[in-house]
Amino acid sequence: MKAVSKSLRAITQISLMILIMAMVGCSNSGKESTLDNWTAQIEDFLHTEAPFQQVLLFYGTDRKITGESEPDSYFGSQDGKLSLGTSLVSVPYDKKIGLHNENAFWMNSRDEKSSKNYELLDIRPLSSRSIESILAERLSASNEHNVFIFVHGYNTSFIQAAKTTARLAYHMNIPGSAMFFSWPAKGDKLDYLEDEKVSAESDRQLADFLTQIADNNEISRIVLMSHSMGCVPLSRAYTILKSELDNNKLDKFTDLVMVTPDINLTHFNSYLASELSSGPAAVTVFTSDRDRKLMTSHDERFGVRLGDPLTGNRPQGIRFINASKKDTSLTGNPYWVKDGSVLEDVERIIHTTP
């Protein structure tokens, strides 16, 4: 069937090209306009026909393994030991973005239909030594020595974390390797208070995961990004790294981006601000008064959150950007947006040489 499809496609392409060549000699402006339109349509067909895309992600998680073999149910919502591995995610083609450059982490193919949605295709648990070896080999082969690590917020399952990371990698054209750390959020917005407790208890596991990544000699730059309640374990883990890593490894962490962080502002100023602002990583906080997860936080907790767009009482050495008019959901399903997505701003940070 694939051979027949390719033959029909080739015949169609040749026929259209012959028709265009026959029209080249026409001088009528209307025909020239038609020719231009047809040429653009054919180029679009030949070069941007939706291909099949998939990305290899590395992960760390302290979720407990369920014993199920299917990727969708491999990890549950109970806490467990730190485990590492890779996950393969199919990425739907977006004409506005185009193809991600094929490298050691991305595969593009026109022999299969493009996925309509992000889909978790495979999970492969690996040892620390295997992760180090595979990551070093692929980074070396791709000539990209950068790593991007995402930490999700509350009400997020492992599979949702993998899909979101794949989307971030695609939309921000992330060079090198994309990774994520999934802490055992319950995956239900009614479990906000339970997720809040668990997120704070995942800092040690996350710090161990980040340490193993920083130990890889093939990596020269690491960009950290967290969303909502995921900013809690990430900010706490970074303070652990500051006390445990030597400068050569700590300096690899060039940027720490927090999108609408669900952290009590008083607590942050008292215990975390000075540690984060004095480290080598440039810290950027995106605030919003329209972020839904922050709205849920205000329903459950009293007090100002770090992600609230206030003008005063801000710690020094940290850049704050008001993203209230942007989409901060990271899911691609904005509930309100006037001025694009926060991903555009994060992409500029990622693609700026430190």
SULZI-V698997 format. One record per residue. N is the residue number from 1. SS is DSSP state (2 for helix, 1 for strand, 0 for the rest). OMEGA is omega in degrees with one decimal (* if undefined). D_CENTER is the distance of its C-alpha to the mean C-alpha in Angstrom with 1 decimal. Layout:
N | SS | OMEGA | D_CENTER
N | SS | OMEGA | D_CENTER
This chain:
1 | 0 | 179.3 | 35.5
2 | 2 | -179.4 | 32.9
3 | 2 | 178.9 | 35.8
4 | 2 | 179.1 | 37.5
5 | 2 | 179.3 | 34.4
6 | 2 | 179.9 | 34.0
7 | 2 | 177.8 | 37.8
8 | 2 | 179.4 | 37.7
9 | 2 | 180.0 | 34.8
10 | 2 | 179.5 | 36.7
11 | 2 | 178.5 | 39.9
12 | 2 | -179.6 | 38.2
13 | 2 | -178.5 | 36.6
14 | 2 | -179.3 | 40.0
15 | 2 | 179.1 | 41.9
16 | 2 | 179.5 | 39.7
17 | 2 | 178.1 | 40.1
18 | 2 | 179.0 | 43.9
19 | 2 | 179.7 | 44.0
20 | 2 | 179.5 | 42.2
21 | 2 | 179.2 | 44.5
22 | 2 | -177.3 | 47.5
23 | 2 | -174.8 | 46.4
24 | 0 | -176.7 | 45.8
25 | 0 | -177.8 | 49.5
26 | 0 | -177.7 | 49.6
27 | 0 | -179.7 | 50.0
28 | 0 | -175.3 | 49.7
29 | 2 | 178.5 | 47.0
30 | 2 | 179.0 | 46.0
31 | 2 | 177.5 | 45.6
32 | 2 | 178.5 | 43.7
33 | 2 | 177.4 | 41.3
34 | 2 | 178.9 | 41.0
35 | 2 | 179.2 | 40.6
36 | 2 | -179.9 | 37.7
37 | 2 | -180.0 | 36.0
38 | 2 | 179.1 | 36.6
39 | 2 | 179.7 | 35.4
40 | 2 | -179.7 | 32.1
41 | 2 | -179.8 | 31.8
42 | 2 | 177.4 | 32.7
43 | 2 | 178.1 | 30.2
44 | 2 | 179.4 | 27.5
45 | 2 | -175.2 | 28.7
46 | 2 | -169.0 | 29.0
47 | 2 | -178.1 | 25.8
48 | 2 | 173.6 | 23.2
49 | 0 | -172.6 | 24.3
50 | 0 | 177.6 | 21.3
51 | 0 | 173.5 | 20.5
52 | 1 | -179.6 | 18.9
53 | 1 | 172.5 | 15.5
54 | 1 | -176.8 | 13.8
55 | 1 | 176.2 | 11.3
56 | 1 | 179.7 | 12.1
57 | 1 | 171.4 | 9.8
58 | 1 | -178.5 | 11.5
59 | 1 | 167.8 | 11.8
60 | 1 | -179.8 | 14.1
61 | 1 | 171.8 | 15.6
62 | 1 | 171.5 | 18.9
63 | 1 | 178.3 | 19.3
64 | 1 | 177.0 | 22.6
65 | 1 | -174.6 | 23.0
66 | 0 | -173.8 | 24.9
67 | 0 | 176.0 | 26.9
68 | 0 | -177.2 | 25.7
69 | 0 | -178.4 | 24.8
70 | 0 | -178.7 | 22.7
71 | 2 | -176.1 | 18.9
72 | 2 | -175.9 | 18.6
73 | 2 | -176.5 | 21.0
74 | 0 | 177.9 | 20.7
75 | 1 | 178.1 | 19.4
76 | 1 | -177.6 | 21.0
77 | 1 | 175.7 | 20.9
78 | 1 | -179.1 | 23.4
79 | 1 | -179.3 | 22.8
80 | 1 | 179.1 | 23.7
81 | 1 | 177.0 | 23.5
82 | 1 | 175.2 | 20.6
83 | 1 | -176.8 | 19.6
84 | 1 | 176.8 | 17.4
85 | 1 | 177.2 | 16.6
86 | 1 | 173.9 | 14.6
87 | 1 | -179.5 | 13.3
88 | 1 | -176.0 | 13.6
89 | 1 | 173.8 | 11.9
90 | 1 | -173.2 | 13.6
91 | 1 | 178.5 | 12.1
92 | 0 | -177.8 | 14.5
93 | 0 | 176.9 | 15.9
94 | 0 | -175.7 | 15.9
95 | 0 | -179.7 | 19.0
96 | 0 | -178.7 | 17.9
97 | 0 | -178.0 | 15.0
98 | 0 | -179.7 | 17.0
99 | 0 | 168.4 | 16.3
100 | 0 | 179.5 | 13.7
101 | 0 | -179.3 | 16.0
102 | 0 | 179.7 | 17.1
103 | 0 | -176.7 | 17.0
104 | 0 | -178.9 | 17.2
105 | 0 | -177.8 | 13.7
106 | 1 | 175.8 | 13.9
107 | 1 | 176.9 | 17.0
108 | 1 | -179.1 | 18.5
109 | 1 | 175.6 | 21.7
110 | 0 | 178.0 | 24.2
111 | 0 | 179.1 | 26.2
112 | 0 | 178.3 | 24.1
113 | 0 | 178.1 | 23.2
114 | 0 | 175.3 | 19.8
115 | 0 | 177.5 | 18.0
116 | 0 | -179.2 | 18.4
117 | 0 | 172.5 | 15.4
118 | 0 | -177.5 | 12.4
119 | 1 | 175.6 | 14.3
120 | 1 | -174.1 | 14.1
121 | 1 | -172.8 | 16.9
122 | 1 | 172.7 | 17.5
123 | 1 | 179.0 | 17.2
124 | 1 | 175.9 | 19.1
125 | 1 | -178.3 | 20.0
126 | 1 | 176.0 | 21.1
127 | 0 | 178.5 | 23.1
128 | 2 | -179.9 | 22.0
129 | 2 | 179.1 | 24.3
130 | 2 | 178.1 | 22.8
131 | 2 | -179.5 | 19.2
132 | 2 | -177.7 | 20.7
133 | 2 | -178.0 | 22.7
134 | 2 | -179.4 | 20.2
135 | 2 | 179.7 | 17.5
136 | 2 | -179.2 | 20.3
137 | 2 | -177.7 | 21.7
138 | 2 | 176.5 | 18.7
139 | 2 | 179.0 | 17.8
140 | 2 | -178.4 | 21.5
141 | 2 | -176.9 | 21.7
142 | 2 | -177.3 | 18.8
143 | 0 | 175.6 | 20.3
144 | 0 | -175.1 | 16.9
145 | 0 | -180.0 | 17.0
146 | 1 | 178.0 | 13.7
147 | 1 | 176.3 | 11.1
148 | 1 | -178.1 | 7.7
149 | 1 | -177.8 | 7.5
150 | 1 | 175.7 | 5.8
151 | 1 | -173.7 | 8.8
152 | 0 | 178.6 | 9.3
153 | 0 | -177.0 | 12.5
154 | 0 | 178.1 | 15.8
155 | 0 | -177.4 | 16.8
156 | 0 | 177.8 | 13.9
157 | 0 | 177.9 | 14.8
158 | 2 | -178.4 | 13.4
159 | 2 | 176.7 | 13.0
160 | 2 | 178.3 | 11.2
161 | 2 | 179.0 | 8.7
162 | 2 | -179.5 | 8.4
163 | 2 | 179.8 | 8.3
164 | 2 | 179.0 | 5.7
165 | 2 | 176.8 | 3.2
166 | 2 | 178.6 | 5.5
167 | 2 | 178.0 | 5.7
168 | 2 | -179.3 | 3.1
169 | 2 | -178.8 | 4.8
170 | 2 | -174.8 | 7.8
171 | 2 | -179.4 | 8.3
172 | 0 | 177.2 | 7.9
173 | 0 | -173.8 | 9.7
174 | 0 | 176.2 | 8.3
175 | 0 | 178.8 | 11.5
176 | 0 | -173.6 | 12.4
177 | 1 | 173.7 | 10.5
178 | 1 | -178.2 | 6.9
179 | 1 | 173.0 | 7.7
180 | 1 | 172.9 | 7.7
181 | 1 | -178.0 | 10.9
182 | 1 | 174.8 | 12.3
183 | 0 | -169.7 | 15.5
184 | 0 | 171.6 | 18.1
185 | 0 | -173.1 | 17.6
186 | 0 | 179.5 | 20.2
187 | 0 | 179.0 | 18.3
188 | 0 | -176.2 | 21.0
189 | 2 | 176.8 | 21.3
190 | 2 | -177.9 | 24.9
191 | 2 | -176.8 | 23.9
192 | 2 | -175.7 | 22.6
193 | 2 | 177.5 | 25.2
194 | 2 | 177.5 | 24.7
195 | 2 | 179.1 | 20.9
196 | 2 | 179.7 | 21.8
197 | 2 | -176.9 | 24.1
198 | 2 | -177.9 | 21.9
199 | 2 | -179.6 | 19.0
200 | 2 | -178.8 | 21.5
201 | 0 | -178.4 | 22.8
202 | 0 | -175.1 | 19.6
203 | 2 | -178.8 | 19.7
204 | 2 | 179.5 | 21.9
205 | 2 | 178.3 | 19.9
206 | 2 | 178.1 | 16.7
207 | 2 | 178.1 | 18.9
208 | 2 | 177.6 | 20.3
209 | 2 | 179.9 | 17.0
210 | 2 | 178.5 | 16.1
211 | 2 | 179.5 | 19.7
212 | 2 | 178.0 | 19.6
213 | 2 | -179.3 | 16.8
214 | 2 | 179.5 | 18.7
215 | 0 | -177.3 | 21.8
216 | 0 | -175.0 | 20.7
217 | 0 | -179.4 | 22.9
218 | 0 | -176.6 | 20.9
219 | 0 | 179.2 | 18.1
220 | 0 | -178.5 | 19.0
221 | 1 | 177.8 | 16.0
222 | 1 | 176.3 | 13.2
223 | 1 | -179.2 | 10.8
224 | 1 | 177.7 | 10.0
225 | 1 | 177.8 | 8.1
226 | 1 | -177.1 | 9.4
227 | 1 | 171.9 | 10.4
228 | 0 | -177.4 | 14.0
229 | 0 | 176.2 | 15.8
230 | 2 | 177.6 | 13.1
231 | 2 | 179.5 | 14.4
232 | 2 | 180.0 | 17.7
233 | 2 | -178.2 | 17.1
234 | 2 | -179.7 | 14.9
235 | 2 | 178.6 | 17.7
236 | 2 | 179.0 | 20.3
237 | 2 | -179.9 | 18.9
238 | 2 | 177.2 | 18.9
239 | 2 | 175.8 | 22.5
240 | 2 | 179.4 | 23.3
241 | 2 | -180.0 | 22.0
242 | 2 | -177.7 | 24.1
243 | 2 | -173.2 | 27.2
244 | 2 | -176.1 | 26.6
245 | 0 | 172.5 | 25.1
246 | 0 | -172.6 | 27.3
247 | 2 | -178.5 | 26.5
248 | 2 | 180.0 | 25.5
249 | 2 | -179.6 | 22.6
250 | 2 | -179.5 | 21.7
251 | 0 | 177.5 | 21.7
252 | 0 | 179.5 | 18.8
253 | 1 | -173.4 | 16.6
254 | 1 | -176.1 | 16.8
255 | 1 | 174.4 | 14.4
256 | 1 | -175.9 | 13.5
257 | 1 | 177.3 | 11.8
258 | 1 | -179.6 | 12.7
259 | 1 | -177.6 | 12.2
260 | 0 | -176.4 | 15.4
261 | 0 | 178.9 | 16.2
262 | 0 | 179.4 | 18.5
263 | 0 | 176.5 | 20.9
264 | 1 | -173.6 | 24.6
265 | 2 | 179.4 | 25.4
266 | 2 | 178.2 | 28.7
267 | 2 | -179.5 | 27.3
268 | 2 | -179.3 | 24.6
269 | 2 | -175.9 | 27.4
270 | 2 | -169.5 | 29.7
271 | 2 | -172.0 | 27.7
272 | 0 | -171.4 | 24.3
273 | 2 | -176.8 | 24.6
274 | 2 | 179.1 | 27.0
275 | 2 | -178.5 | 25.1
276 | 2 | -176.0 | 21.8
277 | 2 | -178.6 | 23.7
278 | 0 | 179.4 | 25.8
279 | 0 | -179.3 | 23.2
280 | 0 | -178.6 | 22.2
281 | 0 | 173.2 | 18.6
282 | 1 | -175.0 | 18.5
283 | 1 | 178.8 | 17.5
284 | 1 | 180.0 | 16.2
285 | 1 | 175.7 | 16.5
286 | 1 | -178.0 | 15.7
287 | 1 | 178.1 | 18.5
288 | 0 | 174.3 | 19.5
289 | 0 | -180.0 | 22.5
290 | 0 | -178.6 | 21.1
291 | 0 | -173.6 | 18.0
292 | 2 | -179.1 | 19.0
293 | 2 | 174.9 | 17.8
294 | 2 | 176.7 | 19.8
295 | 2 | 176.5 | 22.7
296 | 2 | 178.4 | 22.7
297 | 2 | -179.7 | 22.8
298 | 2 | 176.5 | 25.8
299 | 2 | -174.7 | 27.5
300 | 2 | -173.8 | 27.3
301 | 0 | 172.2 | 27.8
302 | 0 | 174.9 | 30.1
303 | 0 | 179.6 | 29.2
304 | 0 | 177.5 | 27.0
305 | 1 | 179.4 | 23.3
306 | 0 | -178.4 | 21.5
307 | 0 | 176.8 | 19.3
308 | 0 | -176.5 | 22.6
309 | 0 | 178.0 | 23.5
310 | 0 | -179.0 | 26.8
311 | 0 | -177.7 | 28.7
312 | 0 | 175.7 | 30.5
313 | 0 | 178.5 | 30.1
314 | 0 | 178.7 | 27.0
315 | 0 | 179.5 | 26.8
316 | 0 | 175.8 | 27.5
317 | 0 | 178.5 | 25.2
318 | 0 | -178.8 | 22.0
319 | 1 | 178.4 | 20.9
320 | 1 | 179.4 | 20.5
321 | 1 | 179.3 | 19.4
322 | 1 | -178.4 | 20.5
323 | 0 | -176.2 | 18.0
324 | 0 | -179.6 | 20.3
325 | 0 | -177.9 | 20.7
326 | 0 | 173.8 | 17.1
327 | 1 | 179.3 | 14.7
328 | 0 | -175.5 | 12.8
329 | 0 | -178.3 | 12.0
330 | 0 | -175.6 | 8.4
331 | 0 | -176.2 | 9.9
332 | 0 | 177.4 | 11.7
333 | 0 | -175.3 | 14.9
334 | 0 | 177.1 | 16.2
335 | 0 | 175.0 | 19.4
336 | 0 | 178.5 | 20.6
337 | 0 | 179.6 | 19.6
338 | 0 | -170.6 | 21.9
339 | 0 | 175.8 | 20.2
340 | 0 | -176.7 | 16.9
341 | 1 | 176.3 | 13.4
342 | 2 | -179.8 | 12.2
343 | 2 | 177.8 | 9.3
344 | 2 | 178.9 | 12.4
345 | 2 | 179.2 | 13.4
346 | 2 | 178.6 | 10.3
347 | 2 | 178.0 | 10.4
348 | 2 | 178.0 | 14.0
349 | 2 | -177.6 | 13.5
350 | 2 | -174.3 | 11.4
351 | 0 | 174.5 | 14.0
352 | 0 | 179.7 | 16.9
353 | 0 | -177.1 | 18.9
354 | 0 | * | 19.6
